[in-house]
Amino acid sequence: MPQFDMIVIDPERAKDVNIEQHTAGTPLREGGGDETYRCGCCKTKLLVSVAHHDAHGVVIKCGKCGKVNTEPHHH
Ligand SMILES: [Zn+2]
């Protein structure tokens, strides 16, 4: 069960991509794999037990702290 902290980015950098809005208290997506992704700022779980391809390239605005996160594998 690998767990990753996502990378917090400047929202200006994400203005050309689709930012998915996470709601505090509920993972944005859950199930389908074994990778869990947490907000890089407040450690809220944004994606829980998802497949790698479900996290690939996603940009998520954390519903708890409001930071914009991207998945860490490209960095
Ligand atoms: Zn957060």
N, CA, C, O and the ligand as a Tripos MOL2 file, in Angstrom:
@<TRIPOS>MOLECULE
protein
  301   299    76     0     0
PROTEIN
NO_CHARGES

@<TRIPOS>ATOM
      1 N           0.8410   -1.2040    0.0000 N.3       1 MET1
      2 CA          0.0000    0.0000    0.0000 C.3       1 MET1
      3 C           0.8720    1.2490    0.0000 C.2       1 MET1
      4 O           1.0100    1.8860    1.0440 O.2       1 MET1
      5 N           1.4530    1.6140   -1.1050 N.am      2 PRO2
      6 CA          2.2780    2.8290   -1.1270 C.3       2 PRO2
      7 C           1.4380    4.0760   -0.8570 C.2       2 PRO2
      8 O           0.2970    4.1940   -1.3010 O.2       2 PRO2
      9 N           2.0370    4.9920   -0.1210 N.am      3 GLN3
     10 CA          1.3720    6.2610    0.1580 C.3       3 GLN3
     11 C           2.2970    7.3960   -0.2390 C.2       3 GLN3
     12 O           3.4850    7.3850    0.0820 O.2       3 GLN3
     13 N           1.7500    8.3630   -0.9320 N.am      4 PHE4
     14 CA          2.5600    9.4610   -1.4460 C.3       4 PHE4
     15 C           2.0100   10.7950   -0.9610 C.2       4 PHE4
     16 O           0.7990   10.9690   -0.8270 O.2       4 PHE4
     17 N           2.9130   11.7300   -0.7030 N.am      5 ASP5
     18 CA          2.5090   13.1140   -0.4950 C.3       5 ASP5
     19 C           2.5780   13.8210   -1.8450 C.2       5 ASP5
     20 O           3.5870   13.7540   -2.5470 O.2       5 ASP5
     21 N           1.5100   14.4860   -2.1860 N.am      6 MET6
     22 CA          1.4790   15.2010   -3.4590 C.3       6 MET6
     23 C           2.2980   16.4940   -3.3490 C.2       6 MET6
     24 O           2.6950   16.9130   -2.2620 O.2       6 MET6
     25 N           2.5320   17.1050   -4.5070 N.am      7 ILE7
     26 CA          3.3390   18.3200   -4.5650 C.3       7 ILE7
     27 C           2.4030   19.5320   -4.6280 C.2       7 ILE7
     28 O           1.5360   19.6180   -5.4980 O.2       7 ILE7
     29 N           2.5900   20.4550   -3.7000 N.am      8 VAL8
     30 CA          1.8080   21.6910   -3.7170 C.3       8 VAL8
     31 C           2.3950   22.6190   -4.7740 C.2       8 VAL8
     32 O           3.5990   22.8760   -4.8010 O.2       8 VAL8
     33 N           1.5190   23.1150   -5.6420 N.am      9 ILE9
     34 CA          1.9820   24.0030   -6.7080 C.3       9 ILE9
     35 C           1.2440   25.3400   -6.6200 C.2       9 ILE9
     36 O           0.1900   25.4550   -5.9950 O.2       9 ILE9
     37 N           1.8280   26.3290   -7.2590 N.am     10 ASP10
     38 CA          1.1960   27.6380   -7.3870 C.3      10 ASP10
     39 C          -0.0220   27.4890   -8.3120 C.2      10 ASP10
     40 O           0.1180   26.9690   -9.4190 O.2      10 ASP10
     41 N          -1.1950   27.9270   -7.8880 N.am     11 PRO11
     42 CA         -2.3750   27.7850   -8.7640 C.3      11 PRO11
     43 C          -2.1770   28.4310  -10.1300 C.2      11 PRO11
     44 O          -2.7950   28.0100  -11.1080 O.2      11 PRO11
     45 N          -1.3330   29.4380  -10.2070 N.am     12 GLU12
     46 CA         -1.0460   30.0650  -11.4970 C.3      12 GLU12
     47 C          -0.4700   29.0620  -12.4960 C.2      12 GLU12
     48 O          -0.6930   29.1680  -13.7020 O.2      12 GLU12
     49 N           0.2630   28.1000  -11.9790 N.am     13 ARG13
     50 CA          0.8630   27.0830  -12.8530 C.3      13 ARG13
     51 C          -0.1670   26.0990  -13.3640 C.2      13 ARG13
     52 O           0.0730   25.3950  -14.3450 O.2      13 ARG13
     53 N          -1.3050   26.0460  -12.7090 N.am     14 ALA14
     54 CA         -2.3150   25.0480  -13.0770 C.3      14 ALA14
     55 C          -3.4970   25.6640  -13.8080 C.2      14 ALA14
     56 O          -4.5260   25.0140  -13.9900 O.2      14 ALA14
     57 N          -3.3540   26.9070  -14.2230 N.am     15 LYS15
     58 CA         -4.5200   27.5690  -14.8120 C.3      15 LYS15
     59 C          -4.9010   26.9940  -16.1730 C.2      15 LYS15
     60 O          -6.0200   27.2040  -16.6410 O.2      15 LYS15
     61 N          -3.9870   26.2760  -16.8090 N.am     16 ASP16
     62 CA         -4.3030   25.6880  -18.1020 C.3      16 ASP16
     63 C          -4.7910   24.2440  -17.9980 C.2      16 ASP16
     64 O          -5.1100   23.6210  -19.0110 O.2      16 ASP16
     65 N          -4.8490   23.7170  -16.7930 N.am     17 VAL17
     66 CA         -5.3000   22.3410  -16.6300 C.3      17 VAL17
     67 C          -6.5840   22.3110  -15.8120 C.2      17 VAL17
     68 O          -6.9530   23.2930  -15.1680 O.2      17 VAL17
     69 N          -7.2420   21.1880  -15.8520 N.am     18 ASN18
     70 CA         -8.4710   21.0020  -15.0960 C.3      18 ASN18
     71 C          -8.1290   20.7090  -13.6400 C.2      18 ASN18
     72 O          -7.5090   19.6920  -13.3300 O.2      18 ASN18
     73 N          -8.5340   21.6010  -12.7580 N.am     19 ILE19
     74 CA         -8.3020   21.3870  -11.3270 C.3      19 ILE19
     75 C          -9.5400   20.7080  -10.7430 C.2      19 ILE19
     76 O         -10.6510   21.2300  -10.8330 O.2      19 ILE19
     77 N          -9.3290   19.5450  -10.1490 N.am     20 GLU20
     78 CA        -10.4370   18.8250   -9.5370 C.3      20 GLU20
     79 C         -10.6020   19.3030   -8.0940 C.2      20 GLU20
     80 O          -9.6230   19.4630   -7.3650 O.2      20 GLU20
     81 N         -11.8370   19.5240   -7.7020 N.am     21 GLN21
     82 CA        -12.1090   20.0550   -6.3700 C.3      21 GLN21
     83 C         -12.3950   18.9120   -5.4040 C.2      21 GLN21
     84 O         -13.3540   18.1580   -5.5750 O.2      21 GLN21
     85 N         -11.5600   18.8010   -4.4050 N.am     22 HIS22
     86 CA        -11.7610   17.8130   -3.3500 C.3      22 HIS22
     87 C         -12.6610   18.4160   -2.2680 C.2      22 HIS22
     88 O         -12.6070   19.6180   -2.0070 O.2      22 HIS22
     89 N         -13.4800   17.5820   -1.6480 N.am     23 THR23
     90 CA        -14.3260   18.0150   -0.5400 C.3      23 THR23
     91 C         -13.7720   17.4430    0.7510 C.2      23 THR23
     92 O         -13.5510   16.2360    0.8480 O.2      23 THR23
     93 N         -13.5470   18.2820    1.7340 N.am     24 ALA24
     94 CA        -12.9870   17.8360    3.0090 C.3      24 ALA24
     95 C         -13.8400   16.7250    3.6080 C.2      24 ALA24
     96 O         -15.0670   16.8080    3.6350 O.2      24 ALA24
     97 N         -13.1720   15.6930    4.0840 N.am     25 GLY25
     98 CA        -13.8620   14.5940    4.7470 C.3      25 GLY25
     99 C         -14.1100   13.3910    3.8630 C.2      25 GLY25
    100 O         -14.3990   12.3040    4.3640 O.2      25 GLY25
    101 N         -14.0010   13.5680    2.5460 N.am     26 THR26
    102 CA        -14.2540   12.4730    1.6160 C.3      26 THR26
    103 C         -13.1580   12.4500    0.5590 C.2      26 THR26
    104 O         -12.8680   13.4870   -0.0390 O.2      26 THR26
    105 N         -12.5440   11.3030    0.3120 N.am     27 PRO27
    106 CA        -11.5580   11.2610   -0.7720 C.3      27 PRO27
    107 C         -12.1950   11.6280   -2.1040 C.2      27 PRO27
    108 O         -13.3590   11.3220   -2.3590 O.2      27 PRO27
    109 N         -11.4180   12.2810   -2.9390 N.am     28 LEU28
    110 CA        -11.9160   12.6220   -4.2710 C.3      28 LEU28
    111 C         -12.2470   11.3480   -5.0400 C.2      28 LEU28
    112 O         -13.2770   11.2620   -5.7080 O.2      28 LEU28
    113 N         -11.3670   10.3670   -4.9380 N.am     29 ARG29
    114 CA        -11.6240    9.0560   -5.5370 C.3      29 ARG29
    115 C         -11.1300    7.9920   -4.5740 C.2      29 ARG29
    116 O         -10.1880    8.2180   -3.8140 O.2      29 ARG29
    117 N         -11.7650    6.8410   -4.6090 N.am     30 GLU30
    118 CA        -11.3740    5.7560   -3.7240 C.3      30 GLU30
    119 C         -11.6240    4.4330   -4.4200 C.2      30 GLU30
    120 O         -12.6810    4.2070   -5.0080 O.2      30 GLU30
    121 N         -10.6150    3.5560   -4.3390 N.am     31 GLY31
    122 CA        -10.7830    2.2080   -4.8540 C.3      31 GLY31
    123 C         -10.1720    2.0110   -6.2290 C.2      31 GLY31
    124 O          -9.9380    2.9660   -6.9690 O.2      31 GLY31
    125 N          -9.9190    0.7520   -6.5530 N.am     32 GLY32
    126 CA         -9.4170    0.3990   -7.8650 C.3      32 GLY32
    127 C          -7.9390    0.0660   -7.8950 C.2      32 GLY32
    128 O          -7.4390   -0.4320   -8.9030 O.2      32 GLY32
    129 N          -7.2300    0.3320   -6.8030 N.am     33 GLY33
    130 CA         -5.7950    0.0690   -6.8020 C.3      33 GLY33
    131 C          -5.2570    0.0750   -5.3870 C.2      33 GLY33
    132 O          -5.9850   -0.1770   -4.4270 O.2      33 GLY33
    133 N          -3.9550    0.3700   -5.2720 N.am     34 ASP34
    134 CA         -3.3420    0.2940   -3.9430 C.3      34 ASP34
    135 C          -2.4840    1.5080   -3.6040 C.2      34 ASP34
    136 O          -1.6220    1.4350   -2.7280 O.2      34 ASP34
    137 N          -2.7160    2.6200   -4.2920 N.am     35 GLU35
    138 CA         -1.9100    3.8070   -4.0150 C.3      35 GLU35
    139 C          -2.7700    4.8920   -3.3630 C.2      35 GLU35
    140 O          -3.8750    5.1920   -3.8160 O.2      35 GLU35
    141 N          -2.2290    5.4710   -2.2830 N.am     36 THR36
    142 CA         -2.9240    6.5400   -1.5770 C.3      36 THR36
    143 C          -2.1120    7.8170   -1.7040 C.2      36 THR36
    144 O          -0.8910    7.8060   -1.5430 O.2      36 THR36
    145 N          -2.7940    8.9160   -1.9940 N.am     37 TYR37
    146 CA         -2.1440   10.2150   -2.1980 C.3      37 TYR37
    147 C          -2.6860   11.2200   -1.1960 C.2      37 TYR37
    148 O          -3.8960   11.3680   -1.0310 O.2      37 TYR37
    149 N          -1.7550   11.9140   -0.5240 N.am     38 ARG38
    150 CA         -2.1530   12.8980    0.4790 C.3      38 ARG38
    151 C          -1.8000   14.3050    0.0290 C.2      38 ARG38
    152 O          -0.8640   14.5170   -0.7420 O.2      38 ARG38
    153 N          -2.5720   15.2610    0.5280 N.am     39 CYS39
    154 CA         -2.2510   16.6670    0.2990 C.3      39 CYS39
    155 C          -0.8320   16.9490    0.7960 C.2      39 CYS39
    156 O          -0.4690   16.5540    1.9040 O.2      39 CYS39
    157 N          -0.0400   17.6280   -0.0210 N.am     40 GLY40
    158 CA          1.3320   17.9260    0.3510 C.3      40 GLY40
    159 C           1.4450   18.9510    1.4640 C.2      40 GLY40
    160 O           2.5190   19.1440    2.0320 O.2      40 GLY40
    161 N           0.3500   19.5990    1.7700 N.am     41 CYS41
    162 CA          0.3710   20.6190    2.8260 C.3      41 CYS41
    163 C          -0.1930   20.0850    4.1340 C.2      41 CYS41
    164 O           0.4920   20.1070    5.1560 O.2      41 CYS41
    165 N          -1.4460   19.6000    4.1150 N.am     42 CYS42
    166 CA         -2.1090   19.2620    5.3810 C.3      42 CYS42
    167 C          -2.2600   17.7580    5.5880 C.2      42 CYS42
    168 O          -2.8040   17.3210    6.6030 O.2      42 CYS42
    169 N          -1.7800   16.9640    4.6300 N.am     43 LYS43
    170 CA         -1.7750   15.5030    4.7250 C.3      43 LYS43
    171 C          -3.1650   14.8580    4.6850 C.2      43 LYS43
    172 O          -3.3200   13.6870    5.0330 O.2      43 LYS43
    173 N          -4.1550   15.6130    4.2680 N.am     44 THR44
    174 CA         -5.4700   15.0240    4.0390 C.3      44 THR44
    175 C          -5.3790   14.0270    2.8890 C.2      44 THR44
    176 O          -4.7330   14.3010    1.8780 O.2      44 THR44
    177 N          -6.0180   12.8830    3.0400 N.am     45 LYS45
    178 CA         -6.0060   11.8830    1.9710 C.3      45 LYS45
    179 C          -6.9560   12.3130    0.8600 C.2      45 LYS45
    180 O          -8.1650   12.4320    1.0600 O.2      45 LYS45
    181 N          -6.3740   12.5440   -0.3200 N.am     46 LEU46
    182 CA         -7.1530   13.0340   -1.4560 C.3      46 LEU46
    183 C          -7.5840   11.9000   -2.3750 C.2      46 LEU46
    184 O          -8.7020   11.9020   -2.8900 O.2      46 LEU46
    185 N          -6.6990   10.9360   -2.5790 N.am     47 LEU47
    186 CA         -7.0030    9.7570   -3.3930 C.3      47 LEU47
    187 C          -6.6460    8.5420   -2.5470 C.2      47 LEU47
    188 O          -5.5230    8.4430   -2.0530 O.2      47 LEU47
    189 N          -7.5720    7.6270   -2.3760 N.am     48 VAL48
    190 CA         -7.3660    6.4910   -1.4810 C.3      48 VAL48
    191 C          -7.4910    5.1830   -2.2590 C.2      48 VAL48
    192 O          -8.5070    4.9310   -2.9070 O.2      48 VAL48
    193 N          -6.4580    4.3610   -2.1900 N.am     49 SER49
    194 CA         -6.4720    3.0380   -2.8110 C.3      49 SER49
    195 C          -6.8760    3.0940   -4.2810 C.2      49 SER49
    196 O          -7.7170    2.3230   -4.7460 O.2      49 SER49
    197 N          -6.2590    4.0180   -4.9920 N.am     50 VAL50
    198 CA         -6.5470    4.1440   -6.4200 C.3      50 VAL50
    199 C          -5.4400    3.4740   -7.2380 C.2      50 VAL50
    200 O          -4.3460    3.2150   -6.7380 O.2      50 VAL50
    201 N          -5.7490    3.2060   -8.4850 N.am     51 ALA51
    202 CA         -4.7440    2.6890   -9.4030 C.3      51 ALA51
    203 C          -3.8180    3.8290   -9.8180 C.2      51 ALA51
    204 O          -4.2060    4.9970   -9.8030 O.2      51 ALA51
    205 N          -2.5870    3.4730  -10.1870 N.am     52 HIS52
    206 CA         -1.6210    4.5070  -10.5580 C.3      52 HIS52
    207 C          -2.1520    5.4040  -11.6730 C.2      52 HIS52
    208 O          -1.9690    6.6200  -11.6370 O.2      52 HIS52
    209 N          -2.8060    4.8030  -12.6560 N.am     53 HIS53
    210 CA         -3.2580    5.6190  -13.7920 C.3      53 HIS53
    211 C          -4.3690    6.5840  -13.3930 C.2      53 HIS53
    212 O          -4.6060    7.5740  -14.0840 O.2      53 HIS53
    213 N          -5.0520    6.3030  -12.2820 N.am     54 ASP54
    214 CA         -6.0780    7.2430  -11.8050 C.3      54 ASP54
    215 C          -5.4600    8.5070  -11.2190 C.2      54 ASP54
    216 O          -6.1060    9.5540  -11.1760 O.2      54 ASP54
    217 N          -4.2180    8.4120  -10.7710 N.am     55 ALA55
    218 CA         -3.5520    9.5600  -10.1710 C.3      55 ALA55
    219 C          -2.6590   10.2790  -11.1650 C.2      55 ALA55
    220 O          -2.2000   11.3900  -10.9010 O.2      55 ALA55
    221 N          -2.4110    9.6560  -12.3010 N.am     56 HIS56
    222 CA         -1.4350   10.1760  -13.2410 C.3      56 HIS56
    223 C          -1.8750   11.5290  -13.7950 C.2      56 HIS56
    224 O          -2.8920   11.6350  -14.4810 O.2      56 HIS56
    225 N          -1.0940   12.5560  -13.4860 N.am     57 GLY57
    226 CA         -1.3530   13.8650  -14.0680 C.3      57 GLY57
    227 C          -2.4830   14.6550  -13.4370 C.2      57 GLY57
    228 O          -2.8180   15.7350  -13.9250 O.2      57 GLY57
    229 N          -3.0790   14.1510  -12.3690 N.am     58 VAL58
    230 CA         -4.2010   14.8720  -11.7920 C.3      58 VAL58
    231 C          -3.7250   16.1010  -11.0260 C.2      58 VAL58
    232 O          -2.6180   16.1360  -10.4900 O.2      58 VAL58
    233 N          -4.5830   17.0960  -10.9930 N.am     59 VAL59
    234 CA         -4.3570   18.3000  -10.1960 C.3      59 VAL59
    235 C          -5.5870   18.4670   -9.3130 C.2      59 VAL59
    236 O          -6.7130   18.5320   -9.8050 O.2      59 VAL59
    237 N          -5.3600   18.5340   -8.0090 N.am     60 ILE60
    238 CA         -6.4700   18.5290   -7.0580 C.3      60 ILE60
    239 C          -6.3420   19.7170   -6.1050 C.2      60 ILE60
    240 O          -5.2800   19.9640   -5.5340 O.2      60 ILE60
    241 N          -7.4310   20.4320   -5.9490 N.am     61 LYS61
    242 CA         -7.4800   21.4880   -4.9330 C.3      61 LYS61
    243 C          -8.0120   20.8820   -3.6500 C.2      61 LYS61
    244 O          -9.1390   20.3900   -3.6000 O.2      61 LYS61
    245 N          -7.1880   20.9230   -2.6140 N.am     62 CYS62
    246 CA         -7.5460   20.3180   -1.3390 C.3      62 CYS62
    247 C          -8.7290   21.0580   -0.7150 C.2      62 CYS62
    248 O          -8.7140   22.2840   -0.6060 O.2      62 CYS62
    249 N          -9.7560   20.3030   -0.3060 N.am     63 GLY63
    250 CA        -10.9310   20.9110    0.2940 C.3      63 GLY63
    251 C         -10.7080   21.3660    1.7220 C.2      63 GLY63
    252 O         -11.5320   22.0910    2.2810 O.2      63 GLY63
    253 N          -9.6120   20.9510    2.3120 N.am     64 LYS64
    254 CA         -9.3460   21.3230    3.6940 C.3      64 LYS64
    255 C          -8.4960   22.5960    3.7780 C.2      64 LYS64
    256 O          -8.8580   23.5490    4.4680 O.2      64 LYS64
    257 N          -7.3650   22.5980    3.0680 N.am     65 CYS65
    258 CA         -6.4580   23.7390    3.1940 C.3      65 CYS65
    259 C          -6.4610   24.6380    1.9650 C.2      65 CYS65
    260 O          -5.9190   25.7430    2.0020 O.2      65 CYS65
    261 N          -7.0690   24.1710    0.8720 N.am     66 GLY66
    262 CA         -7.1860   25.0180   -0.3090 C.3      66 GLY66
    263 C          -5.9730   25.0450   -1.2100 C.2      66 GLY66
    264 O          -5.9600   25.7700   -2.2050 O.2      66 GLY66
    265 N          -4.9320   24.2550   -0.8790 N.am     67 LYS67
    266 CA         -3.7470   24.2150   -1.7300 C.3      67 LYS67
    267 C          -4.0190   23.3710   -2.9670 C.2      67 LYS67
    268 O          -4.8140   22.4320   -2.9370 O.2      67 LYS67
    269 N          -3.3410   23.7270   -4.0580 N.am     68 VAL68
    270 CA         -3.4470   22.9700   -5.2950 C.3      68 VAL68
    271 C          -2.2980   21.9690   -5.3470 C.2      68 VAL68
    272 O          -1.1280   22.3320   -5.2260 O.2      68 VAL68
    273 N          -2.6600   20.7060   -5.5300 N.am     69 ASN69
    274 CA         -1.6840   19.6090   -5.5070 C.3      69 ASN69
    275 C          -1.6170   18.9280   -6.8610 C.2      69 ASN69
    276 O          -2.6220   18.8010   -7.5600 O.2      69 ASN69
    277 N          -0.4110   18.4890   -7.2230 N.am     70 THR70
    278 CA         -0.2680   17.6350   -8.3910 C.3      70 THR70
    279 C           0.4160   16.3480   -7.9710 C.2      70 THR70
    280 O           1.0670   16.2900   -6.9270 O.2      70 THR70
    281 N           0.2660   15.3230   -8.7850 N.am     71 GLU71
    282 CA          0.8510   14.0430   -8.3640 C.3      71 GLU71
    283 C           2.3670   14.1030   -8.5020 C.2      71 GLU71
    284 O           2.8880   14.7770   -9.3910 O.2      71 GLU71
    285 N           3.0710   13.3980   -7.6250 N.am     72 PRO72
    286 CA          4.5050   13.6220   -7.4690 C.3      72 PRO72
    287 C           5.4010   12.8850   -8.4520 C.2      72 PRO72
    288 O           6.6050   13.1390   -8.4660 O.2      72 PRO72
    289 N           4.8780   11.9910   -9.2690 N.am     73 HIS73
    290 CA          5.7720   11.1180  -10.0210 C.3      73 HIS73
    291 C           6.5540   11.8040  -11.1240 C.2      73 HIS73
    292 O           7.5690   11.2840  -11.5880 O.2      73 HIS73
    293 N           6.0870   12.9630  -11.5410 N.am     74 HIS74
    294 CA          6.7710   13.6440  -12.6300 C.3      74 HIS74
    295 C           7.9230   14.5070  -12.1500 C.2      74 HIS74
    296 O           8.6460   15.0760  -12.9680 O.2      74 HIS74
    297 N           8.1100   14.6160  -10.8540 N.am     75 HIS75
    298 CA          9.0470   15.5980  -10.3270 C.3      75 HIS75
    299 C          10.2630   14.9310   -9.7000 C.2      75 HIS75
    300 O          11.1570   15.6180   -9.2050 O.2      75 HIS75
    301 ZN         -4.5800   20.1860    2.2010 Zn       76 ZN76
@<TRIPOS>BOND
     1     1     2 1
     2     2     3 1
     3     3     4 2
     4     3     5 am
     5     5     6 1
     6     6     7 1
     7     7     8 2
     8     7     9 am
     9     9    10 1
    10    10    11 1
    11    11    12 2
    12    11    13 am
    13    13    14 1
    14    14    15 1
    15    15    16 2
    16    15    17 am
    17    17    18 1
    18    18    19 1
    19    19    20 2
    20    19    21 am
    21    21    22 1
    22    22    23 1
    23    23    24 2
    24    23    25 am
    25    25    26 1
    26    26    27 1
    27    27    28 2
    28    27    29 am
    29    29    30 1
    30    30    31 1
    31    31    32 2
    32    31    33 am
    33    33    34 1
    34    34    35 1
    35    35    36 2
    36    35    37 am
    37    37    38 1
    38    38    39 1
    39    39    40 2
    40    39    41 am
    41    41    42 1
    42    42    43 1
    43    43    44 2
    44    43    45 am
    45    45    46 1
    46    46    47 1
    47    47    48 2
    48    47    49 am
    49    49    50 1
    50    50    51 1
    51    51    52 2
    52    51    53 am
    53    53    54 1
    54    54    55 1
    55    55    56 2
    56    55    57 am
    57    57    58 1
    58    58    59 1
    59    59    60 2
    60    59    61 am
    61    61    62 1
    62    62    63 1
    63    63    64 2
    64    63    65 am
    65    65    66 1
    66    66    67 1
    67    67    68 2
    68    67    69 am
    69    69    70 1
    70    70    71 1
    71    71    72 2
    72    71    73 am
    73    73    74 1
    74    74    75 1
    75    75    76 2
    76    75    77 am
    77    77    78 1
    78    78    79 1
    79    79    80 2
    80    79    81 am
    81    81    82 1
    82    82    83 1
    83    83    84 2
    84    83    85 am
    85    85    86 1
    86    86    87 1
    87    87    88 2
    88    87    89 am
    89    89    90 1
    90    90    91 1
    91    91    92 2
    92    91    93 am
    93    93    94 1
    94    94    95 1
    95    95    96 2
    96    95    97 am
    97    97    98 1
    98    98    99 1
    99    99   100 2
   100    99   101 am
   101   101   102 1
   102   102   103 1
   103   103   104 2
   104   103   105 am
   105   105   106 1
   106   106   107 1
   107   107   108 2
   108   107   109 am
   109   109   110 1
   110   110   111 1
   111   111   112 2
   112   111   113 am
   113   113   114 1
   114   114   115 1
   115   115   116 2
   116   115   117 am
   117   117   118 1
   118   118   119 1
   119   119   120 2
   120   119   121 am
   121   121   122 1
   122   122   123 1
   123   123   124 2
   124   123   125 am
   125   125   126 1
   126   126   127 1
   127   127   128 2
   128   127   129 am
   129   129   130 1
   130   130   131 1
   131   131   132 2
   132   131   133 am
   133   133   134 1
   134   134   135 1
   135   135   136 2
   136   135   137 am
   137   137   138 1
   138   138   139 1
   139   139   140 2
   140   139   141 am
   141   141   142 1
   142   142   143 1
   143   143   144 2
   144   143   145 am
   145   145   146 1
   146   146   147 1
   147   147   148 2
   148   147   149 am
   149   149   150 1
   150   150   151 1
   151   151   152 2
   152   151   153 am
   153   153   154 1
   154   154   155 1
   155   155   156 2
   156   155   157 am
   157   157   158 1
   158   158   159 1
   159   159   160 2
   160   159   161 am
   161   161   162 1
   162   162   163 1
   163   163   164 2
   164   163   165 am
   165   165   166 1
   166   166   167 1
   167   167   168 2
   168   167   169 am
   169   169   170 1
   170   170   171 1
   171   171   172 2
   172   171   173 am
   173   173   174 1
   174   174   175 1
   175   175   176 2
   176   175   177 am
   177   177   178 1
   178   178   179 1
   179   179   180 2
   180   179   181 am
   181   181   182 1
   182   182   183 1
   183   183   184 2
   184   183   185 am
   185   185   186 1
   186   186   187 1
   187   187   188 2
   188   187   189 am
   189   189   190 1
   190   190   191 1
   191   191   192 2
   192   191   193 am
   193   193   194 1
   194   194   195 1
   195   195   196 2
   196   195   197 am
   197   197   198 1
   198   198   199 1
   199   199   200 2
   200   199   201 am
   201   201   202 1
   202   202   203 1
   203   203   204 2
   204   203   205 am
   205   205   206 1
   206   206   207 1
   207   207   208 2
   208   207   209 am
   209   209   210 1
   210   210   211 1
   211   211   212 2
   212   211   213 am
   213   213   214 1
   214   214   215 1
   215   215   216 2
   216   215   217 am
   217   217   218 1
   218   218   219 1
   219   219   220 2
   220   219   221 am
   221   221   222 1
   222   222   223 1
   223   223   224 2
   224   223   225 am
   225   225   226 1
   226   226   227 1
   227   227   228 2
   228   227   229 am
   229   229   230 1
   230   230   231 1
   231   231   232 2
   232   231   233 am
   233   233   234 1
   234   234   235 1
   235   235   236 2
   236   235   237 am
   237   237   238 1
   238   238   239 1
   239   239   240 2
   240   239   241 am
   241   241   242 1
   242   242   243 1
   243   243   244 2
   244   243   245 am
   245   245   246 1
   246   246   247 1
   247   247   248 2
   248   247   249 am
   249   249   250 1
   250   250   251 1
   251   251   252 2
   252   251   253 am
   253   253   254 1
   254   254   255 1
   255   255   256 2
   256   255   257 am
   257   257   258 1
   258   258   259 1
   259   259   260 2
   260   259   261 am
   261   261   262 1
   262   262   263 1
   263   263   264 2
   264   263   265 am
   265   265   266 1
   266   266   267 1
   267   267   268 2
   268   267   269 am
   269   269   270 1
   270   270   271 1
   271   271   272 2
   272   271   273 am
   273   273   274 1
   274   274   275 1
   275   275   276 2
   276   275   277 am
   277   277   278 1
   278   278   279 1
   279   279   280 2
   280   279   281 am
   281   281   282 1
   282   282   283 1
   283   283   284 2
   284   283   285 am
   285   285   286 1
   286   286   287 1
   287   287   288 2
   288   287   289 am
   289   289   290 1
   290   290   291 1
   291   291   292 2
   292   291   293 am
   293   293   294 1
   294   294   295 1
   295   295   296 2
   296   295   297 am
   297   297   298 1
   298   298   299 1
   299   299   300 2
@<TRIPOS>SUBSTRUCTURE
     1 MET1         2 RESIDUE 1 A MET
     2 PRO2         6 RESIDUE 1 A PRO
     3 GLN3        10 RESIDUE 1 A GLN
     4 PHE4        14 RESIDUE 1 A PHE
     5 ASP5        18 RESIDUE 1 A ASP
     6 MET6        22 RESIDUE 1 A MET
     7 ILE7        26 RESIDUE 1 A ILE
     8 VAL8        30 RESIDUE 1 A VAL
     9 ILE9        34 RESIDUE 1 A ILE
    10 ASP10       38 RESIDUE 1 A ASP
    11 PRO11       42 RESIDUE 1 A PRO
    12 GLU12       46 RESIDUE 1 A GLU
    13 ARG13       50 RESIDUE 1 A ARG
    14 ALA14       54 RESIDUE 1 A ALA
    15 LYS15       58 RESIDUE 1 A LYS
    16 ASP16       62 RESIDUE 1 A ASP
    17 VAL17       66 RESIDUE 1 A VAL
    18 ASN18       70 RESIDUE 1 A ASN
    19 ILE19       74 RESIDUE 1 A ILE
    20 GLU20       78 RESIDUE 1 A GLU
    21 GLN21       82 RESIDUE 1 A GLN
    22 HIS22       86 RESIDUE 1 A HIS
    23 THR23       90 RESIDUE 1 A THR
    24 ALA24       94 RESIDUE 1 A ALA
    25 GLY25       98 RESIDUE 1 A GLY
    26 THR26      102 RESIDUE 1 A THR
    27 PRO27      106 RESIDUE 1 A PRO
    28 LEU28      110 RESIDUE 1 A LEU
    29 ARG29      114 RESIDUE 1 A ARG
    30 GLU30      118 RESIDUE 1 A GLU
    31 GLY31      122 RESIDUE 1 A GLY
    32 GLY32      126 RESIDUE 1 A GLY
    33 GLY33      130 RESIDUE 1 A GLY
    34 ASP34      134 RESIDUE 1 A ASP
    35 GLU35      138 RESIDUE 1 A GLU
    36 THR36      142 RESIDUE 1 A THR
    37 TYR37      146 RESIDUE 1 A TYR
    38 ARG38      150 RESIDUE 1 A ARG
    39 CYS39      154 RESIDUE 1 A CYS
    40 GLY40      158 RESIDUE 1 A GLY
    41 CYS41      162 RESIDUE 1 A CYS
    42 CYS42      166 RESIDUE 1 A CYS
    43 LYS43      170 RESIDUE 1 A LYS
    44 THR44      174 RESIDUE 1 A THR
    45 LYS45      178 RESIDUE 1 A LYS
    46 LEU46      182 RESIDUE 1 A LEU
    47 LEU47      186 RESIDUE 1 A LEU
    48 VAL48      190 RESIDUE 1 A VAL
    49 SER49      194 RESIDUE 1 A SER
    50 VAL50      198 RESIDUE 1 A VAL
    51 ALA51      202 RESIDUE 1 A ALA
    52 HIS52      206 RESIDUE 1 A HIS
    53 HIS53      210 RESIDUE 1 A HIS
    54 ASP54      214 RESIDUE 1 A ASP
    55 ALA55      218 RESIDUE 1 A ALA
    56 HIS56      222 RESIDUE 1 A HIS
    57 GLY57      226 RESIDUE 1 A GLY
    58 VAL58      230 RESIDUE 1 A VAL
    59 VAL59      234 RESIDUE 1 A VAL
    60 ILE60      238 RESIDUE 1 A ILE
    61 LYS61      242 RESIDUE 1 A LYS
    62 CYS62      246 RESIDUE 1 A CYS
    63 GLY63      250 RESIDUE 1 A GLY
    64 LYS64      254 RESIDUE 1 A LYS
    65 CYS65      258 RESIDUE 1 A CYS
    66 GLY66      262 RESIDUE 1 A GLY
    67 LYS67      266 RESIDUE 1 A LYS
    68 VAL68      270 RESIDUE 1 A VAL
    69 ASN69      274 RESIDUE 1 A ASN
    70 THR70      278 RESIDUE 1 A THR
    71 GLU71      282 RESIDUE 1 A GLU
    72 PRO72      286 RESIDUE 1 A PRO
    73 HIS73      290 RESIDUE 1 A HIS
    74 HIS74      294 RESIDUE 1 A HIS
    75 HIS75      298 RESIDUE 1 A HIS
    76 ZN76       301 GROUP 0 **** ****
